[in-house]
């Protein structure tokens, strides 16, 4: 392999990994945001009852 093909291969791997990791982080962020909006009242109630007990 020539130097140019090695650089091209490395760049392709970088772009692929960047896209995969970005999609992973975006999906986790969307899941956490969904859970936060859906269950925020229940979490706040649970935390406030624990604070009153101590």
DSSP file (Angstrom, degrees, kcal/mol; ACC not computed):
  #  RESIDUE AA STRUCTURE BP1 BP2  ACC     N-H-->O    O-->H-N    N-H-->O    O-->H-N    TCO  KAPPA ALPHA  PHI   PSI    X-CA   Y-CA   Z-CA
    1    1 A X              0   0    0      0, 0.0     2,-0.1     0, 0.0     0, 0.0   0.000 360.0 360.0 360.0 142.4    0.0    0.0    0.0
    2    2 A X     >  -     0   0    0      1,-0.1     4,-1.9     4,-0.0     5,-0.2  -0.398 360.0-105.7 -85.9 169.6    1.2    3.4   -0.7
    3    3 A X  H  > S+     0   0    0      1,-0.2     4,-2.1     2,-0.2     5,-0.2   0.882 119.4  54.0 -61.9 -40.0    1.2    6.3    1.7
    4    4 A X  H  > S+     0   0    0      1,-0.2     4,-2.4     2,-0.2    -1,-0.2   0.900 108.0  48.5 -64.2 -41.9   -1.8    7.9    0.1
    5    5 A X  H  > S+     0   0    0      2,-0.2     4,-2.5     1,-0.2    -1,-0.2   0.856 109.7  53.1 -68.4 -34.0   -4.0    4.8    0.3
    6    6 A X  H  X S+     0   0    0     -4,-1.9     4,-2.4     2,-0.2    -2,-0.2   0.919 110.6  46.7 -65.3 -42.7   -3.0    4.4    4.0
    7    7 A X  H  X S+     0   0    0     -4,-2.1     4,-2.5     2,-0.2    -2,-0.2   0.920 113.0  49.7 -64.2 -43.2   -4.1    7.9    4.7
    8    8 A X  H  X S+     0   0    0     -4,-2.4     4,-2.3     1,-0.2    -2,-0.2   0.911 111.4  48.6 -62.6 -43.0   -7.3    7.4    2.8
    9    9 A X  H  X S+     0   0    0     -4,-2.5     4,-2.2     2,-0.2    -1,-0.2   0.907 112.1  49.0 -63.8 -42.4   -8.0    4.2    4.7
   10   10 A X  H  X S+     0   0    0     -4,-2.4     4,-2.4     1,-0.2    -2,-0.2   0.899 111.0  50.1 -64.1 -41.8   -7.3    5.9    8.0
   11   11 A X  H  X S+     0   0    0     -4,-2.5     4,-2.5     2,-0.2    -2,-0.2   0.891 109.5  51.0 -64.8 -40.6   -9.6    8.8    7.1
   12   12 A X  H  X S+     0   0    0     -4,-2.3     4,-2.4     2,-0.2    -2,-0.2   0.913 111.0  48.6 -63.2 -42.6  -12.4    6.4    6.1
   13   13 A X  H  X S+     0   0    0     -4,-2.2     4,-2.7     2,-0.2     5,-0.2   0.911 110.9  50.8 -63.3 -42.1  -12.1    4.6    9.4
   14   14 A X  H  X S+     0   0    0     -4,-2.4     4,-2.6     2,-0.2    -2,-0.2   0.932 111.4  47.0 -61.3 -46.5  -12.1    7.9   11.4
   15   15 A X  H  X S+     0   0    0     -4,-2.5     4,-2.4     2,-0.2    -1,-0.2   0.912 112.8  49.6 -63.7 -42.6  -15.2    9.1    9.6
   16   16 A X  H  X S+     0   0    0     -4,-2.4     4,-2.4     2,-0.2    -2,-0.2   0.937 113.8  44.5 -62.3 -47.3  -17.0    5.8   10.1
   17   17 A X  H  X S+     0   0    0     -4,-2.7     4,-2.7     1,-0.2     5,-0.3   0.887 111.9  53.6 -65.3 -38.5  -16.2    5.7   13.8
   18   18 A X  H  X S+     0   0    0     -4,-2.6     4,-2.3    -5,-0.2    -1,-0.2   0.922 111.1  45.6 -61.0 -44.9  -17.1    9.3   14.2
   19   19 A X  H  X S+     0   0    0     -4,-2.4     4,-2.5     2,-0.2     5,-0.2   0.923 113.8  48.9 -66.0 -44.1  -20.5    8.7   12.7
   20   20 A X  H  X S+     0   0    0     -4,-2.4     4,-2.0     1,-0.2    -2,-0.2   0.929 114.4  44.2 -62.6 -45.9  -21.2    5.6   14.7
   21   21 A X  H  X S+     0   0    0     -4,-2.7     4,-2.6     2,-0.2    -1,-0.2   0.879 112.5  53.0 -68.5 -36.9  -20.2    7.2   18.0
   22   22 A X  H  X S+     0   0    0     -4,-2.3     4,-2.5    -5,-0.3    -2,-0.2   0.920 109.9  47.8 -63.2 -43.4  -22.2   10.4   17.2
   23   23 A X  H  X S+     0   0    0     -4,-2.5     4,-2.4     2,-0.2    -2,-0.2   0.884 111.1  51.8 -64.5 -37.7  -25.3    8.3   16.5
   24   24 A X  H  X S+     0   0    0     -4,-2.0     4,-2.3    -5,-0.2    -2,-0.2   0.949 112.0  44.9 -62.9 -48.9  -24.8    6.4   19.7
   25   25 A X  H  X S+     0   0    0     -4,-2.6     4,-2.5     1,-0.2    -2,-0.2   0.888 113.3  51.0 -64.5 -38.8  -24.5    9.6   21.8
   26   26 A X  H  X S+     0   0    0     -4,-2.5     4,-2.4     2,-0.2    -1,-0.2   0.907 110.9  48.0 -65.0 -41.1  -27.5   11.2   20.1
   27   27 A X  H  X S+     0   0    0     -4,-2.4     4,-2.2     2,-0.2    -2,-0.2   0.902 112.9  47.8 -68.4 -39.4  -29.6    8.1   20.7
   28   28 A X  H  X S+     0   0    0     -4,-2.3     4,-2.5     2,-0.2     5,-0.2   0.909 112.3  50.5 -65.6 -40.8  -28.6    8.0   24.4
   29   29 A X  H  X S+     0   0    0     -4,-2.5     4,-2.4     1,-0.2    -2,-0.2   0.905 110.6  48.8 -62.8 -42.0  -29.3   11.7   24.7
   30   30 A X  H  X S+     0   0    0     -4,-2.4     4,-2.4     2,-0.2    -1,-0.2   0.899 111.6  49.9 -65.0 -40.0  -32.7   11.3   23.1
   31   31 A X  H  X S+     0   0    0     -4,-2.2     4,-2.6     2,-0.2    -2,-0.2   0.926 112.3  46.5 -64.0 -45.2  -33.6    8.4   25.4
   32   32 A X  H  X S+     0   0    0     -4,-2.5     4,-2.3     2,-0.2    -2,-0.2   0.895 112.5  50.5 -65.4 -40.1  -32.5   10.3   28.5
   33   33 A X  H  X S+     0   0    0     -4,-2.4     4,-2.4    -5,-0.2     5,-0.2   0.911 110.9  49.1 -64.1 -42.0  -34.4   13.4   27.4
   34   34 A X  H  X S+     0   0    0     -4,-2.4     4,-2.5     2,-0.2     5,-0.2   0.943 113.0  46.3 -61.5 -48.2  -37.5   11.3   26.8
   35   35 A X  H  X S+     0   0    0     -4,-2.6     4,-2.5     1,-0.2    -1,-0.2   0.871 111.4  53.5 -63.8 -35.5  -37.2    9.7   30.2
   36   36 A X  H  X S+     0   0    0     -4,-2.3     4,-0.8    -5,-0.2    -1,-0.2   0.920 113.5  40.9 -66.1 -44.1  -36.6   13.0   31.9
   37   37 A X  H  < S+     0   0    0     -4,-2.4     4,-0.3     2,-0.2    -2,-0.2   0.861 118.9  46.7 -72.6 -33.8  -39.7   14.6   30.4
   38   38 A X  H  < S+     0   0    0     -4,-2.5    -2,-0.2    -5,-0.2     3,-0.2   0.898 126.8  23.2 -75.4 -40.6  -41.9   11.5   30.9
   39   39 A X  H  X S+     0   0    0     -4,-2.5     4,-2.1    -5,-0.2     5,-0.2   0.162  85.0 109.4-115.9  17.9  -40.9   10.8   34.5
   40   40 A X  H  X S+     0   0    0     -4,-0.8     4,-2.5     1,-0.2     5,-0.2   0.892  81.0  51.4 -65.3 -38.2  -39.7   14.1   35.9
   41   41 A X  H  > S+     0   0    0     -4,-0.3     4,-2.4     1,-0.2    -1,-0.2   0.922 110.7  48.0 -64.2 -42.6  -42.7   14.5   38.2
   42   42 A X  H  > S+     0   0    0      2,-0.2     4,-2.3     1,-0.2    -1,-0.2   0.893 112.7  48.8 -65.3 -39.0  -42.3   11.1   39.7
   43   43 A X  H  X S+     0   0    0     -4,-2.1     4,-2.6     2,-0.2     5,-0.2   0.915 111.5  49.2 -67.3 -42.5  -38.6   11.6   40.3
   44   44 A X  H  X S+     0   0    0     -4,-2.5     4,-2.4     2,-0.2    -2,-0.2   0.900 111.8  49.0 -64.8 -39.8  -39.3   15.0   41.9
   45   45 A X  H  X S+     0   0    0     -4,-2.4     4,-2.1     2,-0.2    -1,-0.2   0.920 112.1  48.7 -63.9 -42.9  -41.9   13.5   44.2
   46   46 A X  H  X S+     0   0    0     -4,-2.3     4,-1.8     1,-0.2    -2,-0.2   0.915 113.5  46.4 -63.7 -43.0  -39.7   10.7   45.1
   47   47 A X  H  X S+     0   0    0     -4,-2.6     4,-1.9     1,-0.2    -1,-0.2   0.873 111.4  51.3 -69.3 -36.2  -36.8   13.0   45.9
   48   48 A X  H  X S+     0   0    0     -4,-2.4     4,-1.7    -5,-0.2    -1,-0.2   0.870 109.3  50.0 -71.3 -33.7  -38.9   15.4   47.9
   49   49 A X  H  X S+     0   0    0     -4,-2.1     4,-1.3     2,-0.2    -1,-0.2   0.877 111.0  49.8 -70.7 -35.2  -40.3   12.6   50.1
   50   50 A X  H  X S+     0   0    0     -4,-1.8     4,-1.0     1,-0.2    -2,-0.2   0.871 109.6  51.5 -68.3 -35.6  -36.8   11.3   50.8
   51   51 A X  H  < S+     0   0    0     -4,-1.9     3,-0.2     1,-0.2    -2,-0.2   0.864 108.2  51.6 -69.2 -34.9  -35.7   14.8   51.7
   52   52 A X  H  < S+     0   0    0     -4,-1.7    -1,-0.2     1,-0.2    -2,-0.2   0.808 105.1  57.4 -71.1 -28.8  -38.6   15.2   54.2
   53   53 A X  H  <        0   0    0     -4,-1.3    -1,-0.2     1,-0.2    -2,-0.2   0.806 360.0 360.0 -73.2 -28.2  -37.8   11.9   55.9
   54   54 A X     <        0   0    0     -4,-1.0    -1,-0.2    -3,-0.2    -2,-0.2   0.483 360.0 360.0 -92.6 360.0  -34.2   12.9   56.8
